[in-house]
Amino acid sequence: MADLVTRAQITMLAQLLDVEPAAVSGLERLGADQVEALRTRISDSLFDSLAAVFARVSKLAPLVPDAVAATVAVKAIPAEVAGRGGGAIGMDHQHRAAGLMSRMPPGYLADAAPYVDPRVIPFFAPKLPFALLIPAADELLRRRDYITAARFVEHATDDLIRAFERHVQDDEAIVLTGAMVSRTEVLNSILRTVSPERRARVVALGGSGKPDVLVAALSLLARVDAEFAAPMTAMLFESQDAEGVSRLCELAVAAGATAELLDVIGYLPDETVRVLAAAPGLPDTGMLEQAATTERRAAAVRRLIVCAPEPHTGTLHN
């Protein structure tokens, strides 16, 4: 199974094409970066093909007051259409973006958000006031639409990140949204910005037994710099007894996160790796090698083999 980031990119591609993720799941073999590149090319082509239509609509905008435009949009324009056109029109009338959005219900904004041209998000995300973003952000998190939330978080300023951390007390939402952020430098910036206490809470939540949260935590740890990944991985695994480490291993593998598990093994001491190597839920060597698509993961498999118990007592075997 593909890693979490690749699966997220497949979901976004399916959303762009208006198909079920299963219809494009065969592209998982390309990996996250290539799926993202393909999605970007398709998205750019789609929005460029609509540019003339958006330009005509944009010319009407100065004729309609914000209150009227917002009311008409919500009542007459499907949220998907508003999302696709809103970015281009907003770029033409930047001074009106906040005024229009403030008059629209959070549910409508959340409906429209997945369809916004990704190219305008880096421009608007840092400029919109925090108070304006909160209702729509809360709605996205309530819907568990972490992929869309992450698209905007990727371009938030440090001040916005700090404000969101103070506002969003749901640690599960924080880690599940963070896992959808694809850019390592953004994840590092977020971890550098949030408090050590919040990082500890997120790690503790990862070890609490919810498979989706554990997978998200492992995905985060697999992609951030060692200055954060090493201590946070240690907190996740070394706070567990042998039974707990084995349980985390079984949950990760069952949830399709074998690749992410391999990614963090390099941060663990031999004693913990030996417990993982003996875990009943760990796949055999052949399956591990299939998941070892990078040198980092291949090194983790070799380490598991070295640390494995004797074949008659362990689960790691050829």
C-alpha positions as CSV (number, residue, x, y, z in Angstrom):
1,M,0.0,0.0,0.0
2,A,1.2,3.5,-0.8
3,D,2.2,5.9,2.0
4,L,-0.2,8.4,3.5
5,V,1.2,11.4,1.5
6,T,0.7,9.5,-1.8
7,R,-2.8,8.4,-0.8
8,A,-3.6,12.1,0.0
9,Q,-2.4,13.2,-3.4
10,I,-4.5,10.5,-5.1
11,T,-7.5,11.8,-3.2
12,M,-6.9,15.3,-4.3
13,L,-6.4,14.2,-7.9
14,A,-9.7,12.3,-7.8
15,Q,-11.4,15.3,-6.4
16,L,-10.0,17.5,-9.2
17,L,-11.2,15.0,-11.8
18,D,-14.5,14.4,-10.0
19,V,-14.0,10.7,-9.8
20,E,-13.7,8.2,-6.9
21,P,-10.1,7.7,-5.6
22,A,-10.3,4.0,-6.7
23,A,-10.5,5.2,-10.3
24,V,-7.0,6.7,-10.2
25,S,-5.5,4.5,-7.4
26,G,-3.3,2.8,-10.0
27,L,-1.2,5.9,-10.1
28,E,0.0,5.3,-6.5
29,R,3.0,3.5,-8.0
30,L,4.2,6.9,-9.2
31,G,4.7,8.2,-5.7
32,A,3.6,11.4,-4.0
33,D,5.8,13.8,-5.9
34,Q,4.9,12.6,-9.4
35,V,1.2,12.4,-8.6
36,E,1.3,15.9,-7.2
37,A,3.1,17.1,-10.4
38,L,0.5,15.5,-12.5
39,R,-2.3,17.0,-10.5
40,T,-0.7,20.4,-10.7
41,R,-0.4,20.2,-14.5
42,I,-4.1,19.2,-14.8
43,S,-5.2,21.8,-12.4
44,D,-3.3,24.6,-14.1
45,S,-4.7,23.5,-17.5
46,L,-8.3,23.4,-16.1
47,F,-8.1,26.9,-14.6
48,D,-6.3,28.4,-17.6
49,S,-9.1,27.0,-19.9
50,L,-11.7,28.9,-17.8
51,A,-9.7,32.2,-17.6
52,A,-11.8,33.9,-20.3
53,V,-15.0,33.0,-18.5
54,F,-13.7,34.3,-15.1
55,A,-12.5,37.5,-16.8
56,R,-16.0,38.3,-18.1
57,V,-17.6,37.7,-14.7
58,S,-14.8,39.8,-13.1
59,K,-15.8,42.8,-15.1
60,L,-19.2,42.8,-13.5
61,A,-17.9,42.7,-9.9
62,P,-17.5,46.5,-9.6
63,L,-21.1,47.0,-10.4
64,V,-22.4,44.9,-7.4
65,P,-21.9,45.8,-3.7
66,D,-20.3,43.2,-1.5
67,A,-23.5,42.5,0.5
68,V,-25.5,41.9,-2.7
69,A,-22.8,39.8,-4.4
70,A,-22.4,37.6,-1.4
71,T,-26.1,37.0,-1.0
72,V,-26.6,36.2,-4.7
73,A,-23.6,33.9,-4.7
74,V,-24.8,31.9,-1.8
75,K,-28.3,31.5,-3.2
76,A,-27.6,31.1,-6.9
77,I,-24.1,29.9,-7.4
78,P,-23.0,26.4,-6.5
79,A,-20.1,26.4,-4.1
80,E,-18.0,24.4,-6.5
81,V,-18.4,27.1,-9.2
82,A,-17.7,29.8,-6.6
83,G,-14.6,28.1,-5.6
84,R,-13.3,27.6,-9.1
85,G,-14.0,31.2,-10.0
86,G,-13.4,32.9,-6.7
87,G,-9.7,32.8,-6.9
88,A,-9.3,34.5,-10.3
89,I,-12.0,37.1,-9.5
90,G,-10.4,37.7,-6.1
91,M,-7.1,38.4,-7.7
92,D,-8.7,41.0,-9.9
93,H,-10.4,42.7,-6.9
94,Q,-8.1,41.9,-4.0
95,H,-9.4,44.8,-1.8
96,R,-12.9,43.2,-1.8
97,A,-11.9,39.5,-1.0
98,A,-12.2,39.9,2.8
99,G,-15.4,41.9,2.6
100,L,-17.1,39.3,0.4
101,M,-15.9,36.3,2.5
102,S,-17.0,37.9,5.7
103,R,-20.6,37.9,4.4
104,M,-20.7,34.3,3.4
105,P,-21.7,31.4,5.7
106,P,-18.8,29.2,6.9
107,G,-20.5,26.2,5.4
108,Y,-20.5,27.7,2.0
109,L,-16.9,28.8,2.2
110,A,-16.0,25.2,3.3
111,D,-17.9,23.8,0.4
112,A,-16.1,26.1,-2.0
113,A,-12.6,25.8,-0.5
114,P,-11.6,22.4,-2.2
115,Y,-12.1,23.9,-5.6
116,V,-10.1,27.1,-5.3
117,D,-7.2,27.4,-7.8
118,P,-4.1,26.3,-5.8
119,R,-2.1,29.0,-7.5
120,V,-4.0,31.8,-5.6
121,I,-3.8,30.2,-2.2
122,P,-0.2,31.3,-1.5
123,F,-1.2,34.9,-2.2
124,F,-4.4,35.1,-0.1
125,A,-3.7,32.7,2.8
126,P,-1.2,35.0,4.5
127,K,-3.2,38.1,3.9
128,L,-6.7,37.2,5.1
129,P,-7.4,38.1,8.8
130,F,-7.3,35.3,11.3
131,A,-10.8,36.2,12.6
132,L,-12.2,35.8,9.0
133,L,-10.6,32.4,8.5
134,I,-11.6,30.8,11.8
135,P,-15.3,30.0,11.1
136,A,-14.5,28.3,7.8
137,A,-11.5,26.5,9.3
138,D,-13.6,25.2,12.2
139,E,-16.1,23.9,9.7
140,L,-13.5,22.1,7.7
141,L,-12.1,20.4,10.8
142,R,-15.6,19.6,11.9
143,R,-16.1,17.8,8.6
144,R,-12.7,16.1,9.0
145,D,-11.7,17.6,5.7
146,Y,-8.1,17.7,6.7
147,I,-6.8,17.7,3.1
148,T,-8.4,21.0,2.3
149,A,-7.4,22.5,5.6
150,A,-3.8,21.5,4.9
151,R,-3.8,23.3,1.5
152,F,-4.3,26.6,3.3
153,V,-2.0,25.8,6.3
154,E,0.8,25.2,3.8
155,H,0.9,28.9,3.2
156,A,0.0,30.3,6.6
157,T,2.4,32.8,8.3
158,D,4.0,31.9,11.6
159,D,1.6,34.3,13.3
160,L,-1.4,32.6,11.8
161,I,0.0,29.2,12.8
162,R,0.4,30.4,16.4
163,A,-3.1,31.8,16.4
164,F,-4.6,28.5,15.1
165,E,-2.7,26.5,17.7
166,R,-4.2,28.7,20.4
167,H,-7.7,28.4,18.9
168,V,-7.7,24.7,17.9
169,Q,-7.5,22.6,21.0
170,D,-8.4,19.4,19.2
171,D,-5.0,17.6,19.1
172,E,-6.4,15.0,16.8
173,A,-7.4,17.6,14.2
174,I,-3.9,19.1,14.5
175,V,-2.0,15.9,13.8
176,L,-4.4,14.8,11.0
177,T,-4.2,18.1,9.3
178,G,-0.4,18.3,9.7
179,A,-0.1,14.9,8.1
180,M,-1.7,16.2,5.0
181,V,0.9,19.0,4.6
182,S,3.2,17.8,1.9
183,R,6.1,20.2,2.2
184,T,8.8,19.3,4.7
185,E,9.9,22.8,5.2
186,V,6.4,23.8,6.2
187,L,6.1,21.0,8.7
188,N,9.4,22.0,10.2
189,S,8.2,25.5,10.5
190,I,5.0,24.5,12.1
191,L,6.8,22.3,14.7
192,R,9.2,25.1,15.3
193,T,6.3,27.5,15.9
194,V,4.1,25.4,18.2
195,S,5.0,24.9,21.8
196,P,6.9,21.8,23.1
197,E,3.9,21.0,25.2
198,R,1.8,20.8,22.1
199,R,4.3,18.6,20.3
200,A,4.3,16.2,23.4
201,R,0.5,16.1,23.4
202,V,0.4,15.2,19.7
203,V,2.9,12.4,20.2
204,A,1.0,11.1,23.1
205,L,-2.2,11.0,21.0
206,G,-0.3,9.1,18.3
207,G,0.4,6.3,20.8
208,S,-3.2,6.2,22.2
209,G,-4.4,3.5,19.9
210,K,-6.4,5.3,17.1
211,P,-5.0,3.8,13.9
212,D,-5.6,6.9,11.7
213,V,-3.9,9.2,14.3
214,L,-0.9,6.8,14.7
215,V,-0.5,6.7,10.9
216,A,-0.6,10.5,10.7
217,A,1.9,10.8,13.5
218,L,4.3,8.4,11.9
219,S,3.9,10.2,8.6
220,L,4.8,13.5,10.2
221,L,7.8,12.0,12.0
222,A,9.0,10.4,8.8
223,R,9.1,13.7,6.9
224,V,10.4,16.3,9.4
225,D,14.0,17.1,10.3
226,A,15.8,15.0,12.8
227,E,15.8,17.8,15.4
228,F,12.1,17.2,15.8
229,A,11.7,13.6,14.5
230,A,14.3,12.0,16.9
231,P,12.9,13.3,20.2
232,M,9.3,12.9,19.1
233,T,9.9,9.3,17.9
234,A,11.6,8.5,21.1
235,M,8.6,9.9,23.0
236,L,6.2,7.8,20.9
237,F,7.9,4.4,21.3
238,E,10.2,4.6,24.4
239,S,7.3,5.6,26.6
240,Q,5.7,2.2,25.8
241,D,6.5,-1.1,27.4
242,A,7.3,-4.1,25.1
243,E,3.6,-4.9,24.7
244,G,2.8,-1.3,23.8
245,V,5.6,-1.1,21.2
246,S,4.3,-4.3,19.7
247,R,0.7,-2.9,19.7
248,L,1.8,0.2,17.9
249,C,3.6,-1.9,15.3
250,E,0.5,-4.0,14.7
251,L,-1.7,-1.0,14.4
252,A,0.6,0.7,11.9
253,V,1.0,-2.3,9.7
254,A,-2.8,-3.1,9.8
255,A,-3.5,0.5,8.8
256,G,-1.2,0.4,5.8
257,A,1.6,2.4,7.3
258,T,4.5,-0.1,7.0
259,A,6.5,2.4,4.9
260,E,6.1,5.2,7.5
261,L,7.1,2.7,10.3
262,L,10.3,1.9,8.4
263,D,11.0,5.6,8.0
264,V,11.3,6.2,11.7
265,I,13.1,3.1,12.8
266,G,16.4,4.9,12.3
267,Y,15.6,7.1,15.3
268,L,15.1,4.1,17.6
269,P,17.6,2.3,19.9
270,D,18.4,-1.3,19.2
271,E,16.4,-2.4,22.3
272,T,13.2,-0.9,20.8
273,V,14.0,-2.3,17.3
274,R,14.3,-5.8,18.8
275,V,10.8,-5.5,20.2
276,L,9.5,-4.3,16.9
277,A,11.3,-7.2,15.1
278,A,9.6,-9.7,17.4
279,A,6.1,-8.1,17.1
280,P,3.5,-10.6,15.9
281,G,2.0,-8.1,13.5
282,L,5.3,-7.3,11.7
283,P,5.2,-8.5,8.0
284,D,7.8,-11.1,6.9
285,T,11.0,-10.0,5.2
286,G,9.6,-10.3,1.7
287,M,6.7,-8.0,2.5
288,L,9.0,-5.5,4.3
289,E,11.3,-5.4,1.3
290,Q,8.3,-4.6,-1.0
291,A,7.6,-1.6,1.3
292,A,11.3,-0.5,1.3
293,T,11.1,1.8,-1.7
294,T,13.9,4.1,-0.5
295,E,17.3,3.5,0.9
296,R,16.2,4.8,4.2
297,R,13.5,2.1,4.4
298,A,15.8,-0.6,3.1
299,A,18.3,0.2,5.8
300,A,15.5,-0.1,8.4
301,V,14.6,-3.6,7.0
302,R,18.3,-4.6,7.3
303,R,18.3,-3.4,10.9
304,L,15.2,-5.3,11.7
305,I,16.7,-8.5,10.3
306,V,19.9,-8.0,12.4
307,C,17.8,-7.3,15.5
308,A,15.3,-10.1,14.9
309,P,15.0,-13.0,17.4
310,E,15.8,-16.6,16.3
311,P,13.4,-17.8,13.6
312,H,11.6,-20.2,15.8
313,T,10.7,-17.5,18.3
314,G,10.2,-14.4,16.1
315,T,8.0,-13.2,13.3
316,L,10.6,-11.7,11.0
317,H,11.6,-14.3,8.5
318,N,12.2,-14.9,4.8
